[in-house]
Amino acid sequence: MNSLIKKYLMALTGFVLVGFVFVHMIGNLQVFMGQEPLNAYAYFLQNLPLPILWGARLTLLVSVIIHVLVAISLIRENKKARPIKNDIEVTKKSKWHSLRMGVSGSIILSFVFFHLFHYTIRIIYPEYDNLTTTIGSPNGEVIHDVYAMMIYGFKKEWISIFYVVAMFLLCKHLVHGVSSMFQSLGIRSSSMKSKLDIVSYIYGYAIFIGFSIIPISVVAQKYGLISIFNSNLF
């Protein structure tokens, strides 16, 4: 597989992942609207028709696998093409986030696994399976209380710190990745470069703020600095 095809694969899978991150952030931010809206949204997602639900999951999974494998391949190619590293020259020509895409990507991938084990599969804290409620249920049946799970999860300071750090790295990854995505797809002309770079910065930091504001707010309420969420959970 030549480098051009690899860059196209990186761009296309990156597009899928960028879209998912944005939708996931919007969904999570419903925690500020209260227990009922967030639980209703989670119930809706979990009860989508199976072809749509599993089609989306498989698309996301395949995109992640391809993105990671192609990224590793490109990093190896770059190392082979430049066996002698001139730190001064590279630092002058590259920005911080460009230099560390591989490192930040590895940490982000580790975080994704942790996040799945924490909130989705619930291996880390299996007691979250026992969090049930009828609030947010469209038919009044007992459903999983995603709202309470998020609050209890982020009340643990070490998890919130890890989450914010991972979101900062994701921000840096997106700032460079979104811009590169446009370039690989042939959209970023020289005249559009500065504008698309600005879009990449805005998007990256919007994602960072949107995700990080949740754990920060939960910890802030835990220490009595604010009162936004259901006080019965503190």
C-alpha positions as a LaTeX table, in Angstrom:
\begin{tabular}{lrrr}
\hline
Residue & $x$ (\AA) & $y$ (\AA) & $z$ (\AA) \\
\hline
Met1 & 0.00 & 0.00 & 0.00 \\
Asn2 & 1.55 & 3.29 & $-1.06$ \\
Ser3 & 1.74 & 6.39 & 1.12 \\
Leu4 & $-0.96$ & 8.27 & $-0.82$ \\
Ile5 & $-3.54$ & 5.56 & $-0.18$ \\
Lys6 & $-2.53$ & 5.47 & 3.48 \\
Lys7 & $-3.02$ & 9.23 & 3.79 \\
Tyr8 & $-6.47$ & 8.93 & 2.21 \\
Leu9 & $-7.37$ & 6.17 & 4.67 \\
Met10 & $-6.12$ & 8.31 & 7.55 \\
Ala11 & $-8.23$ & 11.21 & 6.33 \\
Leu12 & $-11.42$ & 9.21 & 5.72 \\
Thr13 & $-11.26$ & 7.31 & 9.01 \\
Gly14 & $-10.31$ & 10.56 & 10.73 \\
Phe15 & $-13.45$ & 12.15 & 9.31 \\
Val16 & $-15.57$ & 9.36 & 10.83 \\
Leu17 & $-13.85$ & 9.70 & 14.21 \\
Val18 & $-14.06$ & 13.50 & 14.21 \\
Gly19 & $-17.80$ & 13.27 & 13.58 \\
Phe20 & $-18.26$ & 10.68 & 16.32 \\
Val21 & $-16.33$ & 12.76 & 18.87 \\
Phe22 & $-18.56$ & 15.78 & 18.19 \\
Val23 & $-21.82$ & 13.81 & 18.46 \\
His24 & $-20.58$ & 12.05 & 21.61 \\
Met25 & $-19.72$ & 15.41 & 23.19 \\
Ile26 & $-23.16$ & 16.87 & 22.41 \\
Gly27 & $-24.77$ & 13.81 & 23.96 \\
Asn28 & $-22.66$ & 14.01 & 27.11 \\
Leu29 & $-23.38$ & 17.71 & 27.57 \\
Gln30 & $-27.04$ & 16.81 & 28.18 \\
Val31 & $-25.93$ & 15.95 & 31.71 \\
Phe32 & $-26.28$ & 19.69 & 32.40 \\
Met33 & $-29.95$ & 19.50 & 31.33 \\
Gly34 & $-30.71$ & 17.01 & 34.07 \\
Gln35 & $-31.27$ & 13.35 & 34.77 \\
Glu36 & $-34.31$ & 12.86 & 32.56 \\
Pro37 & $-32.94$ & 14.26 & 29.25 \\
Leu38 & $-29.62$ & 12.39 & 29.54 \\
Asn39 & $-31.20$ & 9.07 & 30.49 \\
Ala40 & $-33.79$ & 9.43 & 27.73 \\
Tyr41 & $-31.02$ & 10.10 & 25.20 \\
Ala42 & $-29.01$ & 7.10 & 26.42 \\
Tyr43 & $-32.12$ & 4.90 & 26.25 \\
Phe44 & $-32.80$ & 6.08 & 22.71 \\
Leu45 & $-29.27$ & 5.18 & 21.59 \\
Gln46 & $-29.32$ & 1.78 & 23.27 \\
Asn47 & $-32.63$ & 0.90 & 21.64 \\
Leu48 & $-31.89$ & 1.91 & 18.08 \\
Pro49 & $-32.76$ & $-0.76$ & 15.47 \\
Leu50 & $-30.04$ & $-3.40$ & 15.56 \\
Pro51 & $-28.83$ & $-2.81$ & 11.96 \\
Ile52 & $-28.32$ & 0.89 & 12.73 \\
Leu53 & $-26.83$ & 0.34 & 16.18 \\
Trp54 & $-24.38$ & $-2.37$ & 15.17 \\
Gly55 & $-23.71$ & $-0.75$ & 11.80 \\
Ala56 & $-22.58$ & 2.40 & 13.61 \\
Arg57 & $-20.52$ & 0.41 & 16.14 \\
Leu58 & $-18.79$ & $-1.65$ & 13.46 \\
Thr59 & $-18.10$ & 1.43 & 11.34 \\
Leu60 & $-16.55$ & 3.14 & 14.34 \\
Leu61 & $-14.53$ & 0.05 & 15.33 \\
Val62 & $-13.19$ & $-0.50$ & 11.80 \\
Ser63 & $-12.34$ & 3.20 & 11.52 \\
Val64 & $-10.36$ & 3.10 & 14.77 \\
Ile65 & $-8.46$ & $-0.05$ & 13.76 \\
Ile66 & $-7.58$ & 1.27 & 10.30 \\
His67 & $-6.65$ & 4.70 & 11.68 \\
Val68 & $-4.29$ & 3.21 & 14.26 \\
Leu69 & $-2.68$ & 0.66 & 11.94 \\
Val70 & $-2.12$ & 3.17 & 9.15 \\
Ala71 & $-0.76$ & 5.72 & 11.63 \\
Ile72 & 1.77 & 3.18 & 12.92 \\
Ser73 & 2.77 & 2.34 & 9.35 \\
Leu74 & 3.26 & 6.01 & 8.42 \\
Ile75 & 5.32 & 6.67 & 11.56 \\
Arg76 & 7.60 & 3.75 & 10.69 \\
Glu77 & 7.97 & 5.03 & 7.13 \\
Asn78 & 8.90 & 8.48 & 8.38 \\
Lys79 & 11.53 & 7.03 & 10.72 \\
Lys80 & 13.06 & 4.97 & 7.91 \\
Ala81 & 13.11 & 7.99 & 5.61 \\
Arg82 & 14.94 & 10.02 & 8.29 \\
Pro83 & 17.20 & 7.66 & 10.25 \\
Ile84 & 19.32 & 10.50 & 11.65 \\
Lys85 & 17.21 & 12.86 & 13.64 \\
Asn86 & 18.20 & 16.51 & 13.68 \\
Asp87 & 16.30 & 17.75 & 16.73 \\
Ile88 & 17.03 & 21.43 & 16.14 \\
Glu89 & 15.88 & 21.37 & 12.52 \\
Val90 & 12.79 & 19.28 & 13.24 \\
Thr91 & 11.74 & 21.49 & 16.14 \\
Lys92 & 12.02 & 24.59 & 14.01 \\
Lys93 & 9.91 & 23.15 & 11.22 \\
Ser94 & 7.27 & 21.36 & 13.30 \\
Lys95 & 4.83 & 22.42 & 15.96 \\
Trp96 & 4.46 & 20.72 & 19.33 \\
His97 & 1.36 & 18.74 & 18.41 \\
Ser98 & 2.77 & 17.68 & 15.05 \\
Leu99 & 5.88 & 16.24 & 16.69 \\
Arg100 & 3.92 & 14.16 & 19.16 \\
Met101 & 0.97 & 12.83 & 17.16 \\
Gly102 & 2.13 & 9.26 & 17.72 \\
Val103 & 2.57 & 9.70 & 21.47 \\
Ser104 & $-0.70$ & 11.58 & 21.97 \\
Gly105 & $-2.51$ & 9.08 & 19.75 \\
Ser106 & $-1.21$ & 6.17 & 21.85 \\
Ile107 & $-2.35$ & 7.81 & 25.10 \\
Ile108 & $-5.74$ & 8.65 & 23.59 \\
Leu109 & $-6.16$ & 5.04 & 22.44 \\
Ser110 & $-5.33$ & 3.84 & 25.97 \\
Phe111 & $-7.91$ & 6.27 & 27.31 \\
Val112 & $-10.53$ & 4.96 & 24.87 \\
Phe113 & $-10.07$ & 1.44 & 26.25 \\
Phe114 & $-10.24$ & 2.76 & 29.82 \\
His115 & $-13.37$ & 4.75 & 28.98 \\
Leu116 & $-15.05$ & 1.67 & 27.51 \\
Phe117 & $-14.13$ & $-0.47$ & 30.52 \\
His118 & $-15.28$ & 2.30 & 32.87 \\
Tyr119 & $-18.62$ & 3.47 & 31.48 \\
Thr120 & $-19.67$ & 1.07 & 28.70 \\
Ile121 & $-18.57$ & $-2.44$ & 29.65 \\
Arg122 & $-18.31$ & $-1.40$ & 33.33 \\
Ile123 & $-15.53$ & $-3.80$ & 34.29 \\
Ile124 & $-13.66$ & $-1.27$ & 36.44 \\
Tyr125 & $-16.68$ & $-0.48$ & 38.60 \\
Pro126 & $-19.21$ & $-3.30$ & 38.01 \\
Glu127 & $-21.46$ & $-1.82$ & 40.70 \\
Tyr128 & $-22.52$ & 0.76 & 38.11 \\
Asp129 & $-24.71$ & $-2.00$ & 36.62 \\
Asn130 & $-26.92$ & $-1.68$ & 39.69 \\
Leu131 & $-27.70$ & 1.99 & 39.01 \\
Thr132 & $-31.29$ & 1.92 & 37.75 \\
Thr133 & $-34.16$ & 4.37 & 37.60 \\
Thr134 & $-37.42$ & 5.13 & 35.83 \\
Ile135 & $-36.43$ & 8.78 & 35.28 \\
Gly136 & $-35.98$ & 9.28 & 31.56 \\
Ser137 & $-37.73$ & 6.05 & 30.62 \\
Pro138 & $-40.29$ & 6.70 & 27.85 \\
Asn139 & $-42.55$ & 3.86 & 29.01 \\
Gly140 & $-41.95$ & 4.05 & 32.73 \\
Glu141 & $-39.89$ & 0.85 & 32.91 \\
Val142 & $-36.69$ & 0.53 & 34.88 \\
Ile143 & $-33.64$ & 1.59 & 32.85 \\
His144 & $-29.95$ & 2.08 & 33.47 \\
Asp145 & $-29.24$ & 5.42 & 35.21 \\
Val146 & $-26.54$ & 6.87 & 32.97 \\
Tyr147 & $-26.83$ & 10.25 & 34.69 \\
Ala148 & $-25.98$ & 8.83 & 38.13 \\
Met149 & $-23.18$ & 6.71 & 36.62 \\
Met150 & $-21.52$ & 9.78 & 35.11 \\
Ile151 & $-21.75$ & 11.71 & 38.37 \\
Tyr152 & $-20.39$ & 8.86 & 40.49 \\
Gly153 & $-17.62$ & 8.24 & 37.97 \\
Phe154 & $-16.37$ & 11.82 & 37.85 \\
Lys155 & $-16.63$ & 12.28 & 41.60 \\
Lys156 & $-13.41$ & 10.25 & 41.76 \\
Glu157 & $-10.77$ & 12.93 & 41.31 \\
Trp158 & $-8.17$ & 10.70 & 39.66 \\
Ile159 & $-10.63$ & 9.71 & 36.95 \\
Ser160 & $-11.57$ & 13.33 & 36.30 \\
Ile161 & $-7.90$ & 14.36 & 36.11 \\
Phe162 & $-7.11$ & 11.52 & 33.71 \\
Tyr163 & $-10.15$ & 12.46 & 31.64 \\
Val164 & $-9.19$ & 16.14 & 31.36 \\
Val165 & $-5.57$ & 15.31 & 30.49 \\
Ala166 & $-6.74$ & 12.86 & 27.81 \\
Met167 & $-9.11$ & 15.48 & 26.40 \\
Phe168 & $-6.27$ & 18.00 & 26.23 \\
Leu169 & $-4.18$ & 15.53 & 24.26 \\
Leu170 & $-7.20$ & 14.81 & 22.05 \\
Cys171 & $-7.53$ & 18.56 & 21.48 \\
Lys172 & $-3.91$ & 18.81 & 20.34 \\
His173 & $-4.34$ & 15.70 & 18.20 \\
Leu174 & $-7.44$ & 17.17 & 16.54 \\
Val175 & $-5.86$ & 20.57 & 15.92 \\
His176 & $-3.21$ & 18.92 & 13.78 \\
Gly177 & $-5.30$ & 15.98 & 12.56 \\
Val178 & $-8.29$ & 17.95 & 11.25 \\
Ser179 & $-6.01$ & 20.30 & 9.34 \\
Ser180 & $-4.08$ & 17.35 & 7.87 \\
Met181 & $-7.36$ & 15.64 & 6.99 \\
Phe182 & $-8.34$ & 18.56 & 4.75 \\
Gln183 & $-4.92$ & 18.49 & 3.16 \\
Ser184 & $-5.00$ & 14.73 & 2.46 \\
Leu185 & $-8.43$ & 15.03 & 0.85 \\
Gly186 & $-7.17$ & 17.82 & $-1.39$ \\
Ile187 & $-9.44$ & 20.44 & 0.17 \\
Arg188 & $-6.77$ & 22.57 & 1.83 \\
Ser189 & $-5.41$ & 24.83 & $-0.90$ \\
Ser190 & $-2.77$ & 27.42 & $-0.10$ \\
Ser191 & $-5.42$ & 30.15 & $-0.04$ \\
Met192 & $-7.62$ & 28.15 & 2.34 \\
Lys193 & $-4.85$ & 26.92 & 4.62 \\
Ser194 & $-5.03$ & 29.68 & 7.23 \\
Lys195 & $-8.84$ & 29.52 & 7.41 \\
Leu196 & $-8.90$ & 25.75 & 7.77 \\
Asp197 & $-6.16$ & 25.92 & 10.39 \\
Ile198 & $-8.38$ & 28.30 & 12.38 \\
Val199 & $-11.31$ & 25.89 & 12.01 \\
Ser200 & $-9.09$ & 23.07 & 13.28 \\
Tyr201 & $-8.04$ & 25.10 & 16.33 \\
Ile202 & $-11.61$ & 26.11 & 17.14 \\
Tyr203 & $-12.86$ & 22.55 & 16.76 \\
Gly204 & $-10.04$ & 21.03 & 18.83 \\
Tyr205 & $-10.47$ & 23.41 & 21.74 \\
Ala206 & $-14.27$ & 23.26 & 21.57 \\
Ile207 & $-14.01$ & 19.49 & 22.00 \\
Phe208 & $-11.60$ & 19.94 & 24.91 \\
Ile209 & $-13.87$ & 22.42 & 26.69 \\
Gly210 & $-17.06$ & 20.49 & 25.93 \\
Phe211 & $-15.77$ & 17.22 & 27.37 \\
Ser212 & $-13.67$ & 18.63 & 30.22 \\
Ile213 & $-16.34$ & 20.94 & 31.64 \\
Ile214 & $-18.30$ & 17.88 & 32.84 \\
Pro215 & $-15.72$ & 16.26 & 35.17 \\
Ile216 & $-14.52$ & 19.69 & 36.31 \\
Ser217 & $-18.09$ & 20.67 & 37.23 \\
Val218 & $-18.74$ & 17.39 & 39.05 \\
Val219 & $-15.58$ & 17.76 & 41.16 \\
Ala220 & $-16.41$ & 21.43 & 41.78 \\
Gln221 & $-19.85$ & 20.46 & 43.13 \\
Lys222 & $-18.30$ & 17.72 & 45.25 \\
Tyr223 & $-16.31$ & 20.40 & 47.04 \\
Gly224 & $-19.29$ & 22.74 & 47.33 \\
Leu225 & $-18.11$ & 25.31 & 44.79 \\
Ile226 & $-21.20$ & 25.05 & 42.57 \\
Ser227 & $-24.60$ & 23.36 & 42.58 \\
Ile228 & $-25.67$ & 22.12 & 39.14 \\
Phe229 & $-26.32$ & 18.40 & 39.38 \\
Asn230 & $-28.72$ & 16.31 & 41.48 \\
Ser231 & $-27.56$ & 16.95 & 45.04 \\
Asn232 & $-28.78$ & 13.49 & 46.14 \\
Leu233 & $-25.82$ & 11.98 & 44.28 \\
Phe234 & $-23.22$ & 13.87 & 46.35 \\
\hline
\end{tabular}
